[in-house]
């Protein structure tokens, strides 16, 4: 992307409190907003059966830090130009935002990672950001499928993957523990 097209902070609302930020990122149908709601224990982020509901960088104040819900990539019921603008906004945020400590890559446990997911790993490594990979929606798998998907995803990502369900809150405490390990209170 050329610099003249790159969105600037004025292109979307950015808090200036200087608080640390932790981003939820992933495909449009991965369940990022559902996971955000499960983490905070109440419905904060809008959730819809239609992928692509989150179309802005949304900041949710926690205890001295922000949980950031990023627009997903992939399918979204919106114009091509809007999808491109959202992609540019997310890229700017992930590559330029100074208070960003790291992120939670959320993916549907039934899918394999694709180029966009691997690009998130590259961005995090380039900026030396903390990153955890979460495979959401494990409630849709039986035990044998879970074990197989966990092994396949760990191999595909080249790192451990936290298998969880935002819906049933299974393994949610493990993610909260990881976030607390960054010094962020939940």
C-alpha positions as CSV (number, residue, x, y, z in Angstrom):
1,X,0.0,0.0,0.0
2,X,1.4,3.4,-0.8
3,X,1.9,6.0,1.9
4,X,-0.6,8.4,0.4
5,X,-3.4,5.9,0.7
6,X,-2.4,4.8,4.2
7,X,-5.1,5.8,6.7
8,X,-4.0,8.2,9.4
9,X,-5.1,8.2,13.0
10,X,-7.6,10.8,12.2
11,X,-9.3,8.3,9.8
12,X,-10.8,6.5,12.9
13,X,-11.2,7.3,16.5
14,X,-8.2,6.5,18.6
15,X,-8.1,6.9,22.4
16,X,-5.2,9.0,23.7
17,X,-5.2,7.8,27.3
18,X,-1.9,6.0,26.7
19,X,-3.2,2.8,28.1
20,X,-1.8,-0.5,26.8
21,X,-3.9,-2.2,24.1
22,X,-4.5,-5.9,23.3
23,X,-6.1,-6.6,19.9
24,X,-8.5,-9.3,18.9
25,X,-7.9,-10.2,15.3
26,X,-9.0,-12.8,12.7
27,X,-11.4,-13.7,10.0
28,X,-14.9,-12.1,9.9
29,X,-16.6,-15.3,11.1
30,X,-14.1,-16.5,13.8
31,X,-16.1,-15.2,16.8
32,X,-13.9,-12.3,17.9
33,X,-16.8,-10.2,19.2
34,X,-18.3,-13.3,21.0
35,X,-14.9,-13.9,22.6
36,X,-14.6,-10.3,23.7
37,X,-18.1,-10.5,25.3
38,X,-17.0,-13.7,27.1
39,X,-13.8,-12.1,28.3
40,X,-15.5,-9.1,29.8
41,X,-18.5,-11.2,31.1
42,X,-21.2,-9.1,29.5
43,X,-22.4,-8.1,26.0
44,X,-20.2,-5.2,25.0
45,X,-19.5,-5.9,21.3
46,X,-22.4,-6.4,18.8
47,X,-22.7,-10.0,17.6
48,X,-24.5,-11.2,14.5
49,X,-25.0,-14.3,12.5
50,X,-23.8,-12.4,9.5
51,X,-20.0,-12.2,9.3
52,X,-18.4,-8.8,9.1
53,X,-20.5,-7.0,11.8
54,X,-17.4,-5.2,13.2
55,X,-16.3,-2.6,10.6
56,X,-14.3,-0.2,12.7
57,X,-11.4,-0.5,15.2
58,X,-13.4,-0.6,18.4
59,X,-11.8,0.1,21.8
60,X,-13.3,-1.4,25.0
61,X,-11.9,0.1,28.2
62,X,-10.8,-2.5,30.8
63,X,-9.0,-1.8,34.0
64,X,-6.3,0.6,32.8
65,X,-6.0,-0.9,29.3
66,X,-8.1,-1.4,26.1
67,X,-9.3,-4.6,24.5
68,X,-9.5,-3.8,20.8
69,X,-11.9,-5.5,18.5
70,X,-10.5,-5.3,14.9
71,X,-12.6,-5.7,11.8
72,X,-12.3,-9.2,10.4
73,X,-10.9,-10.1,7.0
74,X,-12.5,-12.3,4.5
75,X,-16.2,-12.3,3.9
76,X,-18.2,-9.2,5.0
77,X,-21.5,-8.0,3.6
78,X,-20.2,-4.7,2.4
79,X,-18.7,-3.0,-0.6
80,X,-15.3,-3.9,-2.0
81,X,-14.0,-0.4,-1.3
82,X,-15.3,-0.6,2.3
83,X,-13.5,-4.0,2.8
84,X,-10.3,-2.4,1.4
85,X,-10.6,0.6,3.7
86,X,-11.1,-1.7,6.7
87,X,-8.1,-3.7,5.7
88,X,-5.9,-0.6,5.4
89,X,-7.2,0.6,8.8
90,X,-6.3,-2.7,10.4
91,X,-2.9,-2.8,8.7
92,X,-2.1,0.7,10.0
93,X,-3.3,-0.2,13.5
94,X,-1.2,-3.3,13.7
95,X,2.0,-1.8,12.2
96,X,1.9,1.7,13.7
97,X,-0.1,1.9,16.9
98,X,2.3,2.4,19.8
99,X,0.3,1.3,22.8
100,X,-0.4,-2.1,21.2
101,X,1.2,-4.8,23.4
102,X,0.0,-7.7,21.4
103,X,-2.9,-9.7,20.1
104,X,-5.2,-12.7,20.2
105,X,-5.5,-14.3,16.8
106,X,-9.0,-15.9,16.8
107,X,-9.8,-18.5,14.2
108,X,-12.6,-21.0,13.8
109,X,-11.1,-24.4,15.0
110,X,-12.6,-26.2,12.0
111,X,-10.5,-24.2,9.5
112,X,-6.8,-24.2,8.7
113,X,-4.9,-20.9,8.8
114,X,-4.6,-19.0,5.5
115,X,-2.3,-16.3,4.3
116,X,-4.0,-13.5,6.3
117,X,-3.4,-15.4,9.5
118,X,0.3,-16.0,8.8
119,X,0.6,-12.3,8.0
120,X,-0.6,-11.5,11.5
121,X,2.3,-13.6,12.8
122,X,4.7,-11.6,10.7
123,X,3.4,-8.3,11.9
124,X,3.6,-9.4,15.5
125,X,7.2,-10.7,15.0
126,X,8.3,-7.5,13.2
127,X,7.1,-5.4,16.2
128,X,8.0,-7.9,18.9
129,X,4.4,-8.1,20.0
130,X,3.0,-10.8,22.3
131,X,0.6,-13.1,20.4
132,X,-1.6,-16.0,21.3
133,X,-3.5,-18.1,18.8
134,X,-7.0,-19.1,19.9
135,X,-9.1,-21.8,18.0
136,X,-12.7,-20.8,18.9
137,X,-15.9,-22.8,18.5
138,X,-14.6,-26.1,20.0
139,X,-18.1,-26.8,21.2
140,X,-18.9,-27.8,17.6
141,X,-16.5,-30.7,17.7
142,X,-16.5,-34.1,19.5
143,X,-13.4,-35.1,21.6
144,X,-11.6,-37.0,18.8
145,X,-12.1,-34.1,16.4
146,X,-10.8,-31.7,19.0
147,X,-7.6,-33.7,19.5
148,X,-7.1,-34.0,15.8
149,X,-7.7,-30.3,15.1
150,X,-5.5,-29.1,18.0
151,X,-2.6,-31.2,16.6
152,X,-3.2,-30.0,13.1
153,X,-3.5,-26.4,14.1
154,X,-0.4,-26.5,16.3
155,X,1.5,-27.9,13.3
156,X,0.1,-25.3,10.9
157,X,0.9,-22.4,13.2
158,X,4.2,-23.8,14.5
159,X,3.2,-22.9,18.0
160,X,0.6,-24.1,20.6
161,X,-3.0,-23.2,20.0
162,X,-5.5,-22.6,22.7
163,X,-8.7,-24.5,22.0
164,X,-11.7,-22.7,23.5
165,X,-15.4,-21.9,23.1
166,X,-16.6,-18.4,23.6
167,X,-20.1,-19.8,23.7
168,X,-19.6,-22.4,26.5
169,X,-16.6,-20.5,28.1
170,X,-14.5,-23.7,27.8
171,X,-10.8,-22.9,28.4
172,X,-11.7,-19.2,28.7
173,X,-9.9,-19.0,32.0
174,X,-6.6,-20.2,30.3
175,X,-6.8,-17.2,28.0
176,X,-7.6,-14.9,30.9
177,X,-4.5,-16.2,32.7
178,X,-2.3,-15.6,29.6
179,X,-3.7,-12.0,29.4
180,X,-3.0,-11.5,33.1
181,X,0.5,-12.6,32.5
182,X,1.0,-9.4,30.5
183,X,0.1,-7.4,33.7
184,X,-3.4,-6.6,32.4
185,X,-6.3,-6.9,34.9
186,X,-9.5,-8.6,33.9
